Amino acid sequence: MIAPKAPGHRVREVFVEGGGTPALIAVEQDASGHAKAQALAYAKGLGTTRAGVLGDHVHRREKRKPIFSASRLFCAAASAN
């Protein structure tokens, strides 16, 4: 999963301007061993790596609350800059 932290039209506007929006990535199953790399490739294609990508974890039910708590902190820090 890749989740840019902005609506699609804003992600596009910022990309065209040469910037990026922060994003979250998560991998639940990785049968091929390439899921993280593929998620990061999509993130790069969206331009989100220009602003920062938070993730690199397995998205399990017991980890959802910390993931989304961390995402709020990440987005607050990114918007403060």
N, CA, C and O atoms as a Maestro MAE file, in Angstrom:
{
 s_m_m2io_version
 :::
 2.0.0
}

f_m_ct {
 s_m_title
 :::
 protein
 m_atom[324] {
  # First column is atom index #
  i_m_mmod_type
  r_m_x_coord
  r_m_y_coord
  r_m_z_coord
  i_m_residue_number
  s_m_chain_name
  s_m_pdb_residue_name
  s_m_pdb_atom_name
  i_m_atomic_number
  :::
  1 25 0.843 -1.163 0.000 1 A "MET " " N  " 7
  2 3 0.000 0.000 0.000 1 A "MET " " CA " 6
  3 2 0.894 1.234 0.000 1 A "MET " " C  " 6
  4 15 1.898 1.295 0.710 1 A "MET " " O  " 8
  5 25 0.522 2.182 -0.784 2 A "ILE " " N  " 7
  6 3 1.137 3.506 -0.696 2 A "ILE " " CA " 6
  7 2 0.014 4.509 -0.533 2 A "ILE " " C  " 6
  8 15 -0.966 4.490 -1.278 2 A "ILE " " O  " 8
  9 25 0.163 5.382 0.444 3 A "ALA " " N  " 7
  10 3 -0.893 6.347 0.752 3 A "ALA " " CA " 6
  11 2 -0.312 7.751 0.834 3 A "ALA " " C  " 6
  12 15 0.195 8.146 1.884 3 A "ALA " " O  " 8
  13 25 -0.377 8.511 -0.256 4 A "PRO " " N  " 7
  14 3 0.058 9.909 -0.190 4 A "PRO " " CA " 6
  15 2 -0.824 10.665 0.810 4 A "PRO " " C  " 6
  16 15 -2.020 10.390 0.918 4 A "PRO " " O  " 8
  17 25 -0.250 11.586 1.515 5 A "LYS " " N  " 7
  18 3 -0.980 12.312 2.551 5 A "LYS " " CA " 6
  19 2 -1.566 13.607 2.008 5 A "LYS " " C  " 6
  20 15 -1.483 14.657 2.645 5 A "LYS " " O  " 8
  21 25 -2.156 13.519 0.832 6 A "ALA " " N  " 7
  22 3 -2.843 14.652 0.211 6 A "ALA " " CA " 6
  23 2 -3.828 14.086 -0.809 6 A "ALA " " C  " 6
  24 15 -3.656 12.961 -1.278 6 A "ALA " " O  " 8
  25 25 -4.849 14.854 -1.154 7 A "PRO " " N  " 7
  26 3 -5.763 14.410 -2.210 7 A "PRO " " CA " 6
  27 2 -5.028 14.302 -3.545 7 A "PRO " " C  " 6
  28 15 -4.009 14.960 -3.755 7 A "PRO " " O  " 8
  29 25 -5.549 13.474 -4.441 8 A "GLY " " N  " 7
  30 3 -4.898 13.215 -5.722 8 A "GLY " " CA " 6
  31 2 -4.581 14.456 -6.527 8 A "GLY " " C  " 6
  32 15 -3.495 14.556 -7.099 8 A "GLY " " O  " 8
  33 25 -5.512 15.415 -6.586 9 A "HIS " " N  " 7
  34 3 -5.246 16.624 -7.383 9 A "HIS " " CA " 6
  35 2 -4.087 17.421 -6.807 9 A "HIS " " C  " 6
  36 15 -3.327 18.040 -7.552 9 A "HIS " " O  " 8
  37 25 -3.949 17.409 -5.491 10 A "ARG " " N  " 7
  38 3 -2.838 18.143 -4.855 10 A "ARG " " CA " 6
  39 2 -1.507 17.414 -5.081 10 A "ARG " " C  " 6
  40 15 -0.476 18.050 -5.303 10 A "ARG " " O  " 8
  41 25 -1.538 16.082 -5.023 11 A "VAL " " N  " 7
  42 3 -0.327 15.305 -5.316 11 A "VAL " " CA " 6
  43 2 0.175 15.658 -6.710 11 A "VAL " " C  " 6
  44 15 1.372 15.859 -6.916 11 A "VAL " " O  " 8
  45 25 -0.746 15.732 -7.664 12 A "ARG " " N  " 7
  46 3 -0.379 16.068 -9.052 12 A "ARG " " CA " 6
  47 2 0.163 17.489 -9.163 12 A "ARG " " C  " 6
  48 15 1.183 17.711 -9.815 12 A "ARG " " O  " 8
  49 25 -0.511 18.463 -8.528 13 A "GLU " " N  " 7
  50 3 -0.049 19.860 -8.580 13 A "GLU " " CA " 6
  51 2 1.365 20.001 -8.044 13 A "GLU " " C  " 6
  52 15 2.212 20.647 -8.660 13 A "GLU " " O  " 8
  53 25 1.614 19.392 -6.894 14 A "VAL " " N  " 7
  54 3 2.935 19.498 -6.263 14 A "VAL " " CA " 6
  55 2 3.989 18.788 -7.124 14 A "VAL " " C  " 6
  56 15 5.118 19.265 -7.239 14 A "VAL " " O  " 8
  57 25 3.623 17.651 -7.726 15 A "PHE " " N  " 7
  58 3 4.544 16.918 -8.596 15 A "PHE " " CA " 6
  59 2 4.942 17.769 -9.798 15 A "PHE " " C  " 6
  60 15 6.120 17.847 -10.145 15 A "PHE " " O  " 8
  61 25 3.967 18.402 -10.428 16 A "VAL " " N  " 7
  62 3 4.231 19.241 -11.601 16 A "VAL " " CA " 6
  63 2 5.125 20.422 -11.226 16 A "VAL " " C  " 6
  64 15 5.938 20.866 -12.037 16 A "VAL " " O  " 8
  65 25 4.980 20.929 -10.012 17 A "GLU " " N  " 7
  66 3 5.815 22.044 -9.537 17 A "GLU " " CA " 6
  67 2 7.223 21.594 -9.168 17 A "GLU " " C  " 6
  68 15 8.079 22.426 -8.869 17 A "GLU " " O  " 8
  69 25 7.474 20.279 -9.185 18 A "GLY " " N  " 7
  70 3 8.800 19.759 -8.865 18 A "GLY " " CA " 6
  71 2 8.965 19.303 -7.439 18 A "GLY " " C  " 6
  72 15 10.067 18.944 -7.026 18 A "GLY " " O  " 8
  73 25 7.892 19.311 -6.680 19 A "GLY " " N  " 7
  74 3 7.951 18.879 -5.286 19 A "GLY " " CA " 6
  75 2 7.317 17.525 -5.101 19 A "GLY " " C  " 6
  76 15 7.123 16.773 -6.056 19 A "GLY " " O  " 8
  77 25 6.998 17.227 -3.871 20 A "GLY " " N  " 7
  78 3 6.362 15.961 -3.543 20 A "GLY " " CA " 6
  79 2 5.549 16.092 -2.279 20 A "GLY " " C  " 6
  80 15 5.723 17.041 -1.515 20 A "GLY " " O  " 8
  81 25 4.672 15.151 -2.059 21 A "THR " " N  " 7
  82 3 3.882 15.111 -0.829 21 A "THR " " CA " 6
  83 2 4.331 13.902 -0.016 21 A "THR " " C  " 6
  84 15 4.702 12.883 -0.598 21 A "THR " " O  " 8
  85 25 4.307 13.988 1.303 22 A "PRO " " N  " 7
  86 3 4.673 12.834 2.129 22 A "PRO " " CA " 6
  87 2 3.727 11.661 1.872 22 A "PRO " " C  " 6
  88 15 2.594 11.849 1.429 22 A "PRO " " O  " 8
  89 25 4.203 10.459 2.152 23 A "ALA " " N  " 7
  90 3 3.374 9.266 1.952 23 A "ALA " " CA " 6
  91 2 3.736 8.197 2.973 23 A "ALA " " C  " 6
  92 15 4.800 8.230 3.592 23 A "ALA " " O  " 8
  93 25 2.829 7.261 3.126 24 A "LEU " " N  " 7
  94 3 3.043 6.080 3.952 24 A "LEU " " CA " 6
  95 2 3.063 4.866 3.043 24 A "LEU " " C  " 6
  96 15 2.326 4.811 2.059 24 A "LEU " " O  " 8
  97 25 3.906 3.889 3.367 25 A "ILE " " N  " 7
  98 3 3.850 2.617 2.662 25 A "ILE " " CA " 6
  99 2 3.696 1.513 3.694 25 A "ILE " " C  " 6
  100 15 4.146 1.641 4.833 25 A "ILE " " O  " 8
  101 25 3.063 0.441 3.287 26 A "ALA " " N  " 7
  102 3 2.917 -0.726 4.144 26 A "ALA " " CA " 6
  103 2 2.862 -1.967 3.274 26 A "ALA " " C  " 6
  104 15 2.347 -1.938 2.156 26 A "ALA " " O  " 8
  105 25 3.394 -3.045 3.794 27 A "VAL " " N  " 7
  106 3 3.384 -4.327 3.098 27 A "VAL " " CA " 6
  107 2 2.796 -5.353 4.057 27 A "VAL " " C  " 6
  108 15 3.289 -5.525 5.171 27 A "VAL " " O  " 8
  109 25 1.741 -6.032 3.621 28 A "GLU " " N  " 7
  110 3 1.150 -7.066 4.472 28 A "GLU " " CA " 6
  111 2 1.673 -8.445 4.106 28 A "GLU " " C  " 6
  112 15 2.002 -9.236 4.990 28 A "GLU " " O  " 8
  113 25 1.756 -8.744 2.821 29 A "GLN " " N  " 7
  114 3 2.278 -10.024 2.360 29 A "GLN " " CA " 6
  115 2 3.336 -9.750 1.297 29 A "GLN " " C  " 6
  116 15 3.184 -8.848 0.473 29 A "GLN " " O  " 8
  117 25 4.392 -10.528 1.323 30 A "ASP " " N  " 7
  118 3 5.466 -10.326 0.365 30 A "ASP " " CA " 6
  119 2 5.927 -11.669 -0.189 30 A "ASP " " C  " 6
  120 15 7.044 -12.110 0.080 30 A "ASP " " O  " 8
  121 25 5.070 -12.306 -0.956 31 A "ALA " " N  " 7
  122 3 5.374 -13.634 -1.493 31 A "ALA " " CA " 6
  123 2 6.571 -13.606 -2.438 31 A "ALA " " C  " 6
  124 15 7.359 -14.551 -2.466 31 A "ALA " " O  " 8
  125 25 6.713 -12.532 -3.209 32 A "SER " " N  " 7
  126 3 7.801 -12.449 -4.190 32 A "SER " " CA " 6
  127 2 9.109 -11.947 -3.584 32 A "SER " " C  " 6
  128 15 10.180 -12.145 -4.158 32 A "SER " " O  " 8
  129 25 9.020 -11.300 -2.428 33 A "GLY " " N  " 7
  130 3 10.209 -10.699 -1.832 33 A "GLY " " CA " 6
  131 2 10.521 -9.318 -2.393 33 A "GLY " " C  " 6
  132 15 11.549 -8.730 -2.057 33 A "GLY " " O  " 8
  133 25 9.640 -8.797 -3.247 34 A "HIS " " N  " 7
  134 3 9.876 -7.511 -3.894 34 A "HIS " " CA " 6
  135 2 8.813 -6.470 -3.575 34 A "HIS " " C  " 6
  136 15 8.796 -5.405 -4.192 34 A "HIS " " O  " 8
  137 25 7.928 -6.751 -2.630 35 A "ALA " " N  " 7
  138 3 6.798 -5.847 -2.365 35 A "ALA " " CA " 6
  139 2 7.257 -4.472 -1.893 35 A "ALA " " C  " 6
  140 15 6.727 -3.458 -2.347 35 A "ALA " " O  " 8
  141 25 8.224 -4.421 -0.998 36 A "LYS " " N  " 7
  142 3 8.705 -3.125 -0.505 36 A "LYS " " CA " 6
  143 2 9.327 -2.318 -1.645 36 A "LYS " " C  " 6
  144 15 9.062 -1.123 -1.780 36 A "LYS " " O  " 8
  145 25 10.145 -2.965 -2.454 37 A "ALA " " N  " 7
  146 3 10.776 -2.275 -3.578 37 A "ALA " " CA " 6
  147 2 9.731 -1.765 -4.562 37 A "ALA " " C  " 6
  148 15 9.864 -0.664 -5.098 37 A "ALA " " O  " 8
  149 25 8.697 -2.559 -4.799 38 A "GLN " " N  " 7
  150 3 7.647 -2.131 -5.714 38 A "GLN " " CA " 6
  151 2 6.864 -0.955 -5.137 38 A "GLN " " C  " 6
  152 15 6.535 -0.015 -5.861 38 A "GLN " " O  " 8
  153 25 6.565 -1.001 -3.845 39 A "ALA " " N  " 7
  154 3 5.856 0.118 -3.204 39 A "ALA " " CA " 6
  155 2 6.697 1.391 -3.284 39 A "ALA " " C  " 6
  156 15 6.164 2.468 -3.551 39 A "ALA " " O  " 8
  157 25 7.999 1.278 -3.055 40 A "LEU " " N  " 7
  158 3 8.878 2.449 -3.157 40 A "LEU " " CA " 6
  159 2 8.982 2.959 -4.593 40 A "LEU " " C  " 6
  160 15 9.122 4.162 -4.816 40 A "LEU " " O  " 8
  161 25 8.914 2.056 -5.559 41 A "ALA " " N  " 7
  162 3 8.929 2.476 -6.967 41 A "ALA " " CA " 6
  163 2 7.666 3.271 -7.297 41 A "ALA " " C  " 6
  164 15 7.737 4.292 -7.982 41 A "ALA " " O  " 8
  165 25 6.516 2.809 -6.816 42 A "TYR " " N  " 7
  166 3 5.278 3.569 -7.001 42 A "TYR " " CA " 6
  167 2 5.380 4.925 -6.301 42 A "TYR " " C  " 6
  168 15 4.951 5.944 -6.841 42 A "TYR " " O  " 8
  169 25 5.954 4.927 -5.093 43 A "ALA " " N  " 7
  170 3 6.112 6.177 -4.348 43 A "ALA " " CA " 6
  171 2 6.981 7.161 -5.131 43 A "ALA " " C  " 6
  172 15 6.679 8.353 -5.188 43 A "ALA " " O  " 8
  173 25 8.050 6.664 -5.726 44 A "LYS " " N  " 7
  174 3 8.921 7.526 -6.528 44 A "LYS " " CA " 6
  175 2 8.178 8.055 -7.743 44 A "LYS " " C  " 6
  176 15 8.314 9.226 -8.099 44 A "LYS " " O  " 8
  177 25 7.394 7.197 -8.376 45 A "GLY " " N  " 7
  178 3 6.611 7.613 -9.533 45 A "GLY " " CA " 6
  179 2 5.603 8.702 -9.214 45 A "GLY " " C  " 6
  180 15 5.310 9.552 -10.055 45 A "GLY " " O  " 8
  181 25 5.073 8.676 -8.000 46 A "LEU " " N  " 7
  182 3 4.134 9.703 -7.555 46 A "LEU " " CA " 6
  183 2 4.846 10.963 -7.064 46 A "LEU " " C  " 6
  184 15 4.204 11.985 -6.823 46 A "LEU " " O  " 8
  185 25 6.163 10.892 -6.918 47 A "GLY " " N  " 7
  186 3 6.917 12.031 -6.430 47 A "GLY " " CA " 6
  187 2 6.962 12.139 -4.921 47 A "GLY " " C  " 6
  188 15 7.482 13.119 -4.386 47 A "GLY " " O  " 8
  189 25 6.425 11.147 -4.224 48 A "THR " " N  " 7
  190 3 6.367 11.258 -2.763 48 A "THR " " CA " 6
  191 2 7.723 11.089 -2.094 48 A "THR " " C  " 6
  192 15 7.912 11.534 -0.962 48 A "THR " " O  " 8
  193 25 8.668 10.453 -2.776 49 A "THR " " N  " 7
  194 3 9.995 10.304 -2.174 49 A "THR " " CA " 6
  195 2 10.720 11.649 -2.082 49 A "THR " " C  " 6
  196 15 11.699 11.775 -1.348 49 A "THR " " O  " 8
  197 25 10.253 12.636 -2.810 50 A "ARG " " N  " 7
  198 3 10.853 13.978 -2.721 50 A "ARG " " CA " 6
  199 2 10.557 14.622 -1.374 50 A "ARG " " C  " 6
  200 15 11.336 15.443 -0.888 50 A "ARG " " O  " 8
  201 25 9.434 14.251 -0.772 51 A "ALA " " N  " 7
  202 3 9.030 14.828 0.511 51 A "ALA " " CA " 6
  203 2 9.284 13.876 1.668 51 A "ALA " " C  " 6
  204 15 9.489 14.317 2.799 51 A "ALA " " O  " 8
  205 25 9.273 12.584 1.401 52 A "GLY " " N  " 7
  206 3 9.526 11.596 2.438 52 A "GLY " " CA " 6
  207 2 8.465 10.513 2.462 52 A "GLY " " C  " 6
  208 15 7.273 10.766 2.281 52 A "GLY " " O  " 8
  209 25 8.941 9.297 2.692 53 A "VAL " " N  " 7
  210 3 8.050 8.143 2.773 53 A "VAL " " CA " 6
  211 2 8.301 7.466 4.110 53 A "VAL " " C  " 6
  212 15 9.440 7.165 4.468 53 A "VAL " " O  " 8
  213 25 7.232 7.235 4.830 54 A "LEU " " N  " 7
  214 3 7.314 6.568 6.124 54 A "LEU " " CA " 6
  215 2 6.725 5.183 5.968 54 A "LEU " " C  " 6
  216 15 5.642 5.031 5.402 54 A "LEU " " O  " 8
  217 25 7.409 4.186 6.453 55 A "GLY " " N  " 7
  218 3 6.872 2.844 6.319 55 A "GLY " " CA " 6
  219 2 7.903 1.796 6.635 55 A "GLY " " C  " 6
  220 15 8.568 1.840 7.670 55 A "GLY " " O  " 8
  221 25 8.027 0.836 5.711 56 A "ASP " " N  " 7
  222 3 8.955 -0.274 5.860 56 A "ASP " " CA " 6
  223 2 8.575 -1.157 7.036 56 A "ASP " " C  " 6
  224 15 9.413 -1.487 7.876 56 A "ASP " " O  " 8
  225 25 7.330 -1.530 7.087 57 A "HIS " " N  " 7
  226 3 6.859 -2.400 8.151 57 A "HIS " " CA " 6
  227 2 5.760 -3.306 7.618 57 A "HIS " " C  " 6
  228 15 5.200 -3.071 6.548 57 A "HIS " " O  " 8
  229 25 5.472 -4.321 8.370 58 A "VAL " " N  " 7
  230 3 4.379 -5.221 8.022 58 A "VAL " " CA " 6
  231 2 3.113 -4.655 8.638 58 A "VAL " " C  " 6
  232 15 3.062 -4.345 9.829 58 A "VAL " " O  " 8
  233 25 2.100 -4.527 7.807 59 A "HIS " " N  " 7
  234 3 0.852 -3.895 8.227 59 A "HIS " " CA " 6
  235 2 -0.067 -4.947 8.849 59 A "HIS " " C  " 6
  236 15 -0.906 -5.522 8.155 59 A "HIS " " O  " 8
  237 25 0.078 -5.194 10.102 60 A "ARG " " N  " 7
  238 3 -0.738 -6.160 10.828 60 A "ARG " " CA " 6
  239 2 -1.708 -5.422 11.740 60 A "ARG " " C  " 6
  240 15 -1.476 -4.269 12.105 60 A "ARG " " O  " 8
  241 25 -2.781 -6.085 12.099 61 A "ARG " " N  " 7
  242 3 -3.811 -5.473 12.941 61 A "ARG " " CA " 6
  243 2 -3.216 -4.870 14.215 61 A "ARG " " C  " 6
  244 15 -3.567 -3.750 14.584 61 A "ARG " " O  " 8
  245 25 -2.321 -5.595 14.891 62 A "GLU " " N  " 7
  246 3 -1.777 -5.100 16.151 62 A "GLU " " CA " 6
  247 2 -0.853 -3.901 15.957 62 A "GLU " " C  " 6
  248 15 -0.537 -3.209 16.925 62 A "GLU " " O  " 8
  249 25 -0.422 -3.646 14.740 63 A "LYS " " N  " 7
  250 3 0.478 -2.520 14.485 63 A "LYS " " CA " 6
  251 2 -0.244 -1.320 13.885 63 A "LYS " " C  " 6
  252 15 0.380 -0.279 13.683 63 A "LYS " " O  " 8
  253 25 -1.518 -1.430 13.598 64 A "ARG " " N  " 7
  254 3 -2.208 -0.331 12.923 64 A "ARG " " CA " 6
  255 2 -2.229 0.940 13.746 64 A "ARG " " C  " 6
  256 15 -1.974 2.019 13.211 64 A "ARG " " O  " 8
  257 25 -2.521 0.843 15.015 65 A "LYS " " N  " 7
  258 3 -2.593 2.061 15.811 65 A "LYS " " CA " 6
  259 2 -1.256 2.797 15.844 65 A "LYS " " C  " 6
  260 15 -1.230 4.001 15.592 65 A "LYS " " O  " 8
  261 25 -0.138 2.120 16.146 66 A "PRO " " N  " 7
  262 3 1.143 2.845 16.106 66 A "PRO " " CA " 6
  263 2 1.485 3.406 14.730 66 A "PRO " " C  " 6
  264 15 2.083 4.478 14.629 66 A "PRO " " O  " 8
  265 25 1.109 2.686 13.663 67 A "ILE " " N  " 7
  266 3 1.392 3.167 12.311 67 A "ILE " " CA " 6
  267 2 0.684 4.501 12.079 67 A "ILE " " C  " 6
  268 15 1.290 5.469 11.619 67 A "ILE " " O  " 8
  269 25 -0.601 4.535 12.404 68 A "PHE " " N  " 7
  270 3 -1.351 5.752 12.146 68 A "PHE " " CA " 6
  271 2 -1.003 6.857 13.138 68 A "PHE " " C  " 6
  272 15 -1.112 8.036 12.802 68 A "PHE " " O  " 8
  273 25 -0.587 6.502 14.349 69 A "SER " " N  " 7
  274 3 -0.085 7.517 15.278 69 A "SER " " CA " 6
  275 2 1.198 8.126 14.726 69 A "SER " " C  " 6
  276 15 1.386 9.342 14.761 69 A "SER " " O  " 8
  277 25 2.067 7.279 14.222 70 A "ALA " " N  " 7
  278 3 3.318 7.762 13.631 70 A "ALA " " CA " 6
  279 2 3.027 8.613 12.404 70 A "ALA " " C  " 6
  280 15 3.718 9.602 12.160 70 A "ALA " " O  " 8
  281 25 2.007 8.240 11.626 71 A "SER " " N  " 7
  282 3 1.705 9.011 10.427 71 A "SER " " CA " 6
  283 2 1.245 10.414 10.780 71 A "SER " " C  " 6
  284 15 1.562 11.368 10.070 71 A "SER " " O  " 8
  285 25 0.498 10.550 11.874 72 A "ARG " " N  " 7
  286 3 0.078 11.888 12.294 72 A "ARG " " CA " 6
  287 2 1.285 12.738 12.683 72 A "ARG " " C  " 6
  288 15 1.354 13.917 12.337 72 A "ARG " " O  " 8
  289 25 2.228 12.144 13.397 73 A "LEU " " N  " 7
  290 3 3.436 12.882 13.778 73 A "LEU " " CA " 6
  291 2 4.252 13.251 12.543 73 A "LEU " " C  " 6
  292 15 4.755 14.370 12.439 73 A "LEU " " O  " 8
  293 25 4.385 12.318 11.612 74 A "PHE " " N  " 7
  294 3 5.144 12.544 10.388 74 A "PHE " " CA " 6
  295 2 4.524 13.682 9.587 74 A "PHE " " C  " 6
  296 15 5.231 14.576 9.121 74 A "PHE " " O  " 8
  297 25 3.203 13.649 9.426 75 A "CYS " " N  " 7
  298 3 2.538 14.669 8.637 75 A "CYS " " CA " 6
  299 2 2.586 16.026 9.327 75 A "CYS " " C  " 6
  300 15 2.704 17.053 8.658 75 A "CYS " " O  " 8
  301 25 2.496 16.045 10.644 76 A "ALA " " N  " 7
  302 3 2.600 17.296 11.379 76 A "ALA " " CA " 6
  303 2 3.993 17.892 11.208 76 A "ALA " " C  " 6
  304 15 4.143 19.097 11.008 76 A "ALA " " O  " 8
  305 25 5.009 17.040 11.290 77 A "ALA " " N  " 7
  306 3 6.384 17.519 11.117 77 A "ALA " " CA " 6
  307 2 6.627 17.990 9.694 77 A "ALA " " C  " 6
  308 15 7.287 19.008 9.481 77 A "ALA " " O  " 8
  309 25 6.102 17.262 8.719 78 A "ALA " " N  " 7
  310 3 6.301 17.642 7.322 78 A "ALA " " CA " 6
  311 2 5.612 18.951 6.985 78 A "ALA " " C  " 6
  312 15 6.138 19.751 6.212 78 A "ALA " " O  " 8
  313 25 4.439 19.174 7.558 79 A "SER " " N  " 7
  314 3 3.728 20.411 7.245 79 A "SER " " CA " 6
  315 2 4.290 21.605 8.005 79 A "SER " " C  " 6
  316 15 4.021 22.749 7.637 79 A "SER " " O  " 8
  317 25 5.067 21.359 9.062 80 A "ALA " " N  " 7
  318 3 5.657 22.453 9.823 80 A "ALA " " CA " 6
  319 2 6.877 23.046 9.115 80 A "ALA " " C  " 6
  320 15 7.303 24.158 9.427 80 A "ALA " " O  " 8
  321 25 7.429 22.303 8.171 81 A "ASN " " N  " 7
  322 3 8.631 22.782 7.460 81 A "ASN " " CA " 6
  323 2 8.291 23.745 6.376 81 A "ASN " " C  " 6
  324 15 9.183 24.238 5.686 81 A "ASN " " O  " 8
  :::
 }
 m_bond[323] {
  # First column is bond index #
  i_m_from
  i_m_to
  i_m_order
  :::
  1 1 2 1
  2 2 3 1
  3 3 4 2
  4 3 5 1
  5 5 6 1
  6 6 7 1
  7 7 8 2
  8 7 9 1
  9 9 10 1
  10 10 11 1
  11 11 12 2
  12 11 13 1
  13 13 14 1
  14 14 15 1
  15 15 16 2
  16 15 17 1
  17 17 18 1
  18 18 19 1
  19 19 20 2
  20 19 21 1
  21 21 22 1
  22 22 23 1
  23 23 24 2
  24 23 25 1
  25 25 26 1
  26 26 27 1
  27 27 28 2
  28 27 29 1
  29 29 30 1
  30 30 31 1
  31 31 32 2
  32 31 33 1
  33 33 34 1
  34 34 35 1
  35 35 36 2
  36 35 37 1
  37 37 38 1
  38 38 39 1
  39 39 40 2
  40 39 41 1
  41 41 42 1
  42 42 43 1
  43 43 44 2
  44 43 45 1
  45 45 46 1
  46 46 47 1
  47 47 48 2
  48 47 49 1
  49 49 50 1
  50 50 51 1
  51 51 52 2
  52 51 53 1
  53 53 54 1
  54 54 55 1
  55 55 56 2
  56 55 57 1
  57 57 58 1
  58 58 59 1
  59 59 60 2
  60 59 61 1
  61 61 62 1
  62 62 63 1
  63 63 64 2
  64 63 65 1
  65 65 66 1
  66 66 67 1
  67 67 68 2
  68 67 69 1
  69 69 70 1
  70 70 71 1
  71 71 72 2
  72 71 73 1
  73 73 74 1
  74 74 75 1
  75 75 76 2
  76 75 77 1
  77 77 78 1
  78 78 79 1
  79 79 80 2
  80 79 81 1
  81 81 82 1
  82 82 83 1
  83 83 84 2
  84 83 85 1
  85 85 86 1
  86 86 87 1
  87 87 88 2
  88 87 89 1
  89 89 90 1
  90 90 91 1
  91 91 92 2
  92 91 93 1
  93 93 94 1
  94 94 95 1
  95 95 96 2
  96 95 97 1
  97 97 98 1
  98 98 99 1
  99 99 100 2
  100 99 101 1
  101 101 102 1
  102 102 103 1
  103 103 104 2
  104 103 105 1
  105 105 106 1
  106 106 107 1
  107 107 108 2
  108 107 109 1
  109 109 110 1
  110 110 111 1
  111 111 112 2
  112 111 113 1
  113 113 114 1
  114 114 115 1
  115 115 116 2
  116 115 117 1
  117 117 118 1
  118 118 119 1
  119 119 120 2
  120 119 121 1
  121 121 122 1
  122 122 123 1
  123 123 124 2
  124 123 125 1
  125 125 126 1
  126 126 127 1
  127 127 128 2
  128 127 129 1
  129 129 130 1
  130 130 131 1
  131 131 132 2
  132 131 133 1
  133 133 134 1
  134 134 135 1
  135 135 136 2
  136 135 137 1
  137 137 138 1
  138 138 139 1
  139 139 140 2
  140 139 141 1
  141 141 142 1
  142 142 143 1
  143 143 144 2
  144 143 145 1
  145 145 146 1
  146 146 147 1
  147 147 148 2
  148 147 149 1
  149 149 150 1
  150 150 151 1
  151 151 152 2
  152 151 153 1
  153 153 154 1
  154 154 155 1
  155 155 156 2
  156 155 157 1
  157 157 158 1
  158 158 159 1
  159 159 160 2
  160 159 161 1
  161 161 162 1
  162 162 163 1
  163 163 164 2
  164 163 165 1
  165 165 166 1
  166 166 167 1
  167 167 168 2
  168 167 169 1
  169 169 170 1
  170 170 171 1
  171 171 172 2
  172 171 173 1
  173 173 174 1
  174 174 175 1
  175 175 176 2
  176 175 177 1
  177 177 178 1
  178 178 179 1
  179 179 180 2
  180 179 181 1
  181 181 182 1
  182 182 183 1
  183 183 184 2
  184 183 185 1
  185 185 186 1
  186 186 187 1
  187 187 188 2
  188 187 189 1
  189 189 190 1
  190 190 191 1
  191 191 192 2
  192 191 193 1
  193 193 194 1
  194 194 195 1
  195 195 196 2
  196 195 197 1
  197 197 198 1
  198 198 199 1
  199 199 200 2
  200 199 201 1
  201 201 202 1
  202 202 203 1
  203 203 204 2
  204 203 205 1
  205 205 206 1
  206 206 207 1
  207 207 208 2
  208 207 209 1
  209 209 210 1
  210 210 211 1
  211 211 212 2
  212 211 213 1
  213 213 214 1
  214 214 215 1
  215 215 216 2
  216 215 217 1
  217 217 218 1
  218 218 219 1
  219 219 220 2
  220 219 221 1
  221 221 222 1
  222 222 223 1
  223 223 224 2
  224 223 225 1
  225 225 226 1
  226 226 227 1
  227 227 228 2
  228 227 229 1
  229 229 230 1
  230 230 231 1
  231 231 232 2
  232 231 233 1
  233 233 234 1
  234 234 235 1
  235 235 236 2
  236 235 237 1
  237 237 238 1
  238 238 239 1
  239 239 240 2
  240 239 241 1
  241 241 242 1
  242 242 243 1
  243 243 244 2
  244 243 245 1
  245 245 246 1
  246 246 247 1
  247 247 248 2
  248 247 249 1
  249 249 250 1
  250 250 251 1
  251 251 252 2
  252 251 253 1
  253 253 254 1
  254 254 255 1
  255 255 256 2
  256 255 257 1
  257 257 258 1
  258 258 259 1
  259 259 260 2
  260 259 261 1
  261 261 262 1
  262 262 263 1
  263 263 264 2
  264 263 265 1
  265 265 266 1
  266 266 267 1
  267 267 268 2
  268 267 269 1
  269 269 270 1
  270 270 271 1
  271 271 272 2
  272 271 273 1
  273 273 274 1
  274 274 275 1
  275 275 276 2
  276 275 277 1
  277 277 278 1
  278 278 279 1
  279 279 280 2
  280 279 281 1
  281 281 282 1
  282 282 283 1
  283 283 284 2
  284 283 285 1
  285 285 286 1
  286 286 287 1
  287 287 288 2
  288 287 289 1
  289 289 290 1
  290 290 291 1
  291 291 292 2
  292 291 293 1
  293 293 294 1
  294 294 295 1
  295 295 296 2
  296 295 297 1
  297 297 298 1
  298 298 299 1
  299 299 300 2
  300 299 301 1
  301 301 302 1
  302 302 303 1
  303 303 304 2
  304 303 305 1
  305 305 306 1
  306 306 307 1
  307 307 308 2
  308 307 309 1
  309 309 310 1
  310 310 311 1
  311 311 312 2
  312 311 313 1
  313 313 314 1
  314 314 315 1
  315 315 316 2
  316 315 317 1
  317 317 318 1
  318 318 319 1
  319 319 320 2
  320 319 321 1
  321 321 322 1
  322 322 323 1
  323 323 324 2
  :::
 }
}
